């Protein structure tokens, strides 16, 4: 089964079949079983500019942030910090 891994400074996100299946804290190497990104797909990726502006990008890449799809009636969006590595497919 192919998996894709996106890494921020503090967190690693693992995706299988488009859904986030594991979130790991990179500092402690601890899996985060209650992380709100679990089970969600990537809605888009955005480039965040120093002035606070954001712009969508076609493909997540180093320096962009991931935005996760909302589920149910949630009002809060989940946006990662900037990626330091993306993607690693295995």
C-alpha positions in Angstrom: 0.0 0.0 0.0 1.5 3.4 -1.0 1.8 6.0 1.5 2.7 9.7 1.3 4.5 11.6 4.0 4.5 15.3 4.6 6.7 16.8 7.2 6.6 20.2 9.0 9.2 21.3 11.6 7.3 19.7 14.4 5.0 17.1 12.9 4.9 14.3 10.3 1.6 13.4 8.5 1.2 10.1 6.8 -1.5 9.5 4.2 -2.8 6.3 2.7 -5.3 6.4 -0.1 -5.6 10.1 0.3 -6.6 10.1 4.0 -4.3 11.1 7.0 -3.7 7.8 8.8 -1.0 8.8 11.3 0.3 12.0 12.9 3.6 11.9 14.7 5.2 14.6 16.9 8.8 14.8 15.5 10.4 16.1 18.8 9.1 13.2 20.9 8.6 10.7 18.1 5.1 10.1 19.6 2.1 9.1 17.5 -0.8 11.5 18.2 -3.9 9.2 18.2 -6.4 12.1 18.9 -5.0 14.6 16.3 -7.9 16.3 14.4 -6.2 15.7 11.0 -6.7 11.9 11.3 -9.1 10.5 8.7 -9.1 13.8 6.7 -7.9 14.4 3.2 -5.9 17.4 2.0 -8.3 20.1 0.6 -5.5 22.2 -0.8 -2.0 23.6 -0.2 -1.2 27.3 0.3 1.8 29.5 0.2 2.0 31.8 3.2 3.7 35.1 2.5 5.5 37.3 5.1 2.8 39.9 5.0 0.2 37.3 6.0 -1.3 36.8 2.6 -2.0 33.3 1.3 -2.3 31.9 -2.2 -3.3 28.4 -3.3 -0.8 26.2 -5.0 -1.5 23.2 -7.2 0.8 20.7 -5.5 2.1 20.7 -1.9 5.8 21.4 -1.8 8.4 22.5 0.6 7.5 25.9 2.1 3.7 25.5 1.6 1.1 24.6 4.2 -1.5 21.9 4.0 -5.2 22.6 4.5 -7.3 19.7 5.5 -10.9 19.0 4.4 -13.6 19.8 6.9 -15.8 17.0 8.2 -19.4 17.2 9.4 -20.4 20.5 10.9 -16.9 21.6 12.0 -16.3 25.3 11.8 -12.5 25.2 12.4 -10.1 24.6 9.6 -6.9 22.7 10.1 -3.9 24.3 8.5 -0.3 23.0 9.1 2.8 25.1 9.5 5.1 25.2 6.4 6.3 21.9 5.1 10.0 21.2 5.4 9.7 18.0 3.3 7.1 17.0 0.8 6.2 14.4 -0.4 8.0 11.2 0.2 6.2 8.3 -1.4 7.0 4.7 -0.5 
